[in-house]
Amino acid sequence: MQAFEELLHNDLNQYLTGLKEMDEHLPECPDVEDKWAEIADAYIPDGIREFQNYPSASLGWMMYIGMAVAKMWDTEWQIYSHIENLYAYLRDKRGYDAMDEYIREDVLRLRGSDYDALEKLVGECASRVNNALTHQHFEPGTREAFNGYVTCLHQLYLFGAAVQLKRMGYRMQKI
């Protein structure tokens, strides 16, 4: 699974740095990274249920969640870090199906062309990851398929956070 994770990482890194949406190196933000396991545990039941019919949404929503957590970290982390289930907090504002809109509008405060551009960017990242997952030919319903799905979610979460951190002015460059 490590080789698959590296494949995803390299593809997303190349794509997003090529668009100048993030710096070449992922930012180190332990607070955001430390929330991953808790968020994944809460998200996976919803994400798996949606994956068969809506794979891009199931994957892309995790990129939005990474962005939202990065934004929360930058603004009111002393409050948000104590919320027991950040995923449920985000989901329950408008429901699973509209979580992307909630995050773009109310968390990231995007409007107009910025709102649309982020939807397109996340959609493309989710599509790329889904394509890579499909090409792994994991047998559906197996532990390997589950681990592949979680690997996809993890990378999208990390890259969502990286994109948002850059948008907020954090830079990861050699000094």
Stockholm file with secondary structure:
# STOCKHOLM 1.0

chainA/1-175         MQAFEELLHNDLNQYLTGLKEMDEHLPECPDVEDKWAEIADAYIPDGIREFQNYPSASLGWMMYIGMAVAKMWDTEWQIYSHIENLYAYLRDKRGYDAMDEYIREDVLRLRGSDYDALEKLVGECASRVNNALTHQHFEPGTREAFNGYVTCLHQLYLFGAAVQLKRMGYRMQKI
#=GR chainA/1-175 SS CHHHHHHHHHHHHHHHHHTTSSCSSCCCCHHHHHTHHHHHHHHHHHHHHHHTTCHHHHHHHHHHHHHHHHHHHHHHHHHHTTCSCHHHHHHHHHCGGGHHHHIIIIISCCCHHHHHHHHHHHHHHHHHHHHHHHTTTCCTTSHHHHHHHHHHHHHHHHHHHHHHHHHTTCCCCCC
#=GC SS_cons         CHHHHHHHHHHHHHHHHHTTSSCSSCCCCHHHHHTHHHHHHHHHHHHHHHHTTCHHHHHHHHHHHHHHHHHHHHHHHHHHTTCSCHHHHHHHHHCGGGHHHHIIIIISCCCHHHHHHHHHHHHHHHHHHHHHHHTTTCCTTSHHHHHHHHHHHHHHHHHHHHHHHHHTTCCCCCC
//
